Amino acid sequence: MQKNFNTAAFKEKLEAGTEFPALYMFKFIVPNGKEQEVEAIFPNHEVIKKPSSGGRYISTTIQVMVESADQIIAYYEQASSIEGLLSL
């Protein structure tokens, strides 16, 4: 995750506002060509892809049934290794 990201506060917010198990929506924007790296993190889930108007970026949306805030954070940590990734 981002260097200045407060994981503990994010986890607290997730646990306060989410009843687990829950369907969680991940949204990432990646440079064109990097969408396969997002798909690799979510191999058994549909990844909806939409190119930006200029074609330089791809918006990805994935819905995942998660069991805990820790599972959500683990997905974000895996995704953070993708160069140029923006999490929404």
C-alpha positions in Angstrom: 0.0 0.0 0.0 1.1 3.6 -0.2 3.9 4.7 2.1 1.8 7.2 4.0 -1.3 5.0 4.1 -2.7 4.4 7.6 -3.7 0.7 7.4 -5.0 0.5 11.0 -7.4 3.4 10.4 -8.6 1.9 7.1 -9.2 -1.4 8.8 -11.1 0.3 11.7 -13.3 2.1 9.1 -14.0 -1.1 7.2 -14.9 -3.0 10.3 -17.2 -0.2 11.6 -19.1 0.2 8.3 -19.1 -3.3 6.9 -20.9 -6.5 8.0 -18.7 -9.5 7.0 -18.9 -11.5 4.9 -19.6 -8.8 2.3 -19.4 -8.1 -1.4 -16.6 -5.6 -1.8 -15.9 -3.6 -5.0 -12.3 -2.9 -5.9 -11.6 -0.2 -8.4 -8.1 0.4 -9.9 -6.8 2.5 -12.7 -3.6 1.2 -14.4 -1.5 2.1 -17.4 -2.7 0.3 -20.6 -1.0 -3.1 -20.6 -1.0 -3.5 -16.8 -4.6 -4.8 -16.5 -3.3 -8.4 -16.7 -1.5 -7.8 -13.4 -4.8 -6.8 -11.8 -6.5 -9.9 -13.3 -3.7 -12.1 -11.8 -4.6 -10.9 -8.3 -8.3 -11.9 -8.9 -8.0 -15.1 -10.9 -11.5 -16.4 -10.2 -13.4 -13.1 -10.5 -14.7 -11.1 -13.4 -12.6 -8.0 -14.1 -14.6 -5.3 -15.9 -12.2 -3.2 -17.9 -12.9 0.2 -19.5 -10.2 2.2 -21.4 -9.7 5.9 -20.7 -10.7 8.3 -23.5 -7.1 8.8 -24.5 -6.4 5.0 -24.3 -3.4 5.4 -22.0 -5.2 4.0 -18.9 -7.6 1.1 -18.1 -10.1 1.3 -15.3 -10.7 -2.1 -13.7 -13.6 -3.0 -11.4 -13.8 -6.3 -9.5 -16.4 -7.5 -7.0 -15.3 -10.0 -4.5 -17.0 -11.7 -1.6 -14.7 -11.1 1.4 -14.7 -12.5 4.9 -12.8 -9.7 6.7 -11.2 -6.3 6.6 -7.8 -8.1 6.6 -8.7 -9.9 3.4 -9.5 -6.5 1.7 -6.3 -5.0 2.9 -4.4 -8.1 1.6 -5.8 -7.5 -1.9 -4.8 -3.9 -1.8 -1.3 -4.8 -0.6 -0.9 -7.2 -3.6 -2.2 -4.6 -6.0 0.2 -1.9 -4.6 3.1 -3.7 -6.4 1.7 -2.9 -9.8 3.6 0.0 -11.3 1.5 3.1 -12.0 -1.6 1.7 -10.2 -4.2 4.1 -8.7 -6.6 2.7 -6.1 -10.1 4.3 -5.9 
